[in-house]
């Protein structure tokens, strides 16, 4: 009889532990912003970047974009689409957005999304895929200065980044940090995150042959431009 009682108690405890583990896993899913539900996105002769900005408005997930550029920095024309992306999780919606324009792919870095040319996947020579062994900042006061230093610390030739900032790029206070084994893309993400919680960056088309990067404080759904006010 005692053995039966012990068996029952153990069974109840096991069921309770399983239930708690399941509940905890469900809480993690709910807390994960990439599992949040995104309303349907309707494009009417618009680009995927306008869809991305609407995704940002719905979820608050920061998205940074590397436009497709040629050797002169002018880039290809943005393709426009008339389509409806059904309501789904953030992850599914991002997959659908990139499926519209197969020239682009996306990846997740923490809770930040990066959109970049799909042809650069796995290319170690592509600028933002190149790795910085040690990225050390000492009391750096601006995001633009931090980005230039990240470029300088890349092994091999520098790219001569041109930096812009919509609303300024001053940190709240000077930043001292040491990070290891980051791609330049990841370094740019960390810099933008330190600038503000909603900050991201874009690789822009420009008249210069050098890559031009702009930090932004908030995306606008209308035209995917950076908001001018902080």
N, C-alpha and C positions, 0 to 999 in steps of 0.2 A: 504493500500500500504506500509506504514511504517512497519507494522508487517511482511509483506512478505519479505521486505528487511532485517529486523533483522533475520528472520528465515534463509534466504539464507546465510547471513554472519556467523551465528552460525554453519550452516551445513558445510560451507567451513572450518571454524576453527576446527571443530571436525574431518573432514577428514584429515586436515593438521597434527593435533596432532597424529592421528592414524598412519599416514604415517611416522612421525618422530619416534614414538615409535617402529614401525616395523623396521625401518632402524637402530635404536640403538640396538635392539635385535639381528639383523643380524651381526652388528659389534662385539657384545659380543661373538657371536658364532665363528666368524672368529678369534678373538683374543684368544679364548680358545684353547690351544695347543692340547687338547684331541679331538678336532674336525678337526684337520689338516688331510689332506689326506696322507696316507703312501703308498709307492709303494709296489707292490707284493713282498713277501718274499719267496724265494725258498730254501727249506732245502733238502740236499742230504746226508742222513745218518748223520744228525747233531742233536744237542739237542735244546730244546726250548730256552736255554740261549743264543745260537748263534743268534736265531731269535730276542731275546730281545735286544742284542747288536746292531743289524741292525736297529731295531726300534729307538734306541737311536741316531744312526747316522742320520736317516731320520728326526727326530723331535727335538732332543736336550733335550728330557724329561729324567730326571735322574731316573734310576731304581735301587732299592736296593733289594737284594735277600737273603732270608733265605733258605739255602739248607736243605733238609731232612736229619737229623742226628739220629743215634741211641744212646743208653746210653753211648757208647764208643766214640762217636764223629766221627765215620768213615763214617756213612751215607750210603745211597743206591746208586747203580750205576745210573748214568744219562742215561735216555732212549734216543735213537736216532730215528729220523724220516726222512722219505722221503715224502715230502708234499709241496704243494704250498698254501700259505696263500694269498688270493686275495687282491688287493689294496682296501683300505677302510679307514675309520677314525681311529685314534689312539685307541679309545675305542673299536671299533669292532675288530681291529687286536689283541689287548690284550686279548679279549674274545676268539678269535680263537687260539691264542698261548696256553692259559691255557686249552682249550678244547682238544688240542693234548695230553697233559700230565695232566690228571685229578687229579694228586697228588698235583698240585699247583693251587693256586687262586691268585687274585690280588686285590688291593684296591688303592684308590687315597687319598693322603694326601697333600692337596694344589695342587701343580703342580709336585709332586713327586709320583712315582709308587712304591709300595711295592709288591714283589712276595714272597709268603710263603706257607708252606704246608697247603693244604685245610683242612686237618684233625684237624688243630688247630683253625679253625674258631669258635669263641664263647667260647674258652677254657680259663677261667681266670687264670689258673695255668701255661699256656704256657709262657715261659720267656718273650717274646717280647709283649705279651698281658697284662702283669702285669702293674699296674698303680703306678705312682709316684705322691703322693699328692702335693708336692712342690719340684721343681727342681731348686736349687739356685747355681749359679756359681759366684765366686768372683775372678776376675782377673786370670782366667784360661788361660794358654797359649797354650795348646795342645788339639787336639781332643781326643786323647787317654786318657788323664787325665779326660776330661769331661765325656767320656763314662764310665770310671771306677767309677766316682762319681755318675753317673746316676744309675749304678748297686747298689752302696752302699745305695742309698736313697730309693730303693725299700723296701716296708714292707716285713718282713719275711726273710728267709735265702738268703744270697748272692749266686750268680751263679759262681763267680770267673772268670769273663770274661778275655780272653786273647786278647790283642789288637795288631794289626799289621797296618802298614801304607805304602802304595806304594808311595814313593816319600816324606815321612815325614808327620807329622800331626800337624805341628806348625800353629797356627792361625796368621793372619797378625798382630794382636795386641791382648793383653790380653782381655778376654771376661767376662763381668759381666752381668748376666741376672737372672731373676726369672720367671719361668714358672710353671703353675699349672695344675694338673690333666692330665698328659700325660701318655700314655703307654710308655714302654721302646722303642718300635719301633718308636714312634713319637719323643722321645727324641733323638734317634740316627739320625733320619732325620734332626732335627734342628741342631744338631752338625755338620753333613756333610754339610748342607747348609751354615753354618757359616764358614766352612773350605774353600769352594769355590763354585761358582755357578754351576759347573758341577760335584761336588763331590757326591759320594754315598757310600754305604757300603755293604759288603757281610758277611753272616754267612757261614764259610767255613768248609769243611771236614778237620779233623786234627787227628794226632796221640794221641792227648790228649783227656781225657774224658770231659774236660771243653770246653764251647763254645768259638770258636775263631772267632773274627770279624776283618775284614780288611777294612779300608777306602781306596777308590780309587779316582783318579782325572779324569780318562777318561776310557771308556770301549773300548775294541778292538773287532771288529766283529768276528775275526778269531777263538778265543777260549774263549771269555768272561773272560779273565784274566784282571787284572788291569794293566794299562800302568805304566811303571816304572818311567817315567819322568813326572815331574810336569808341 
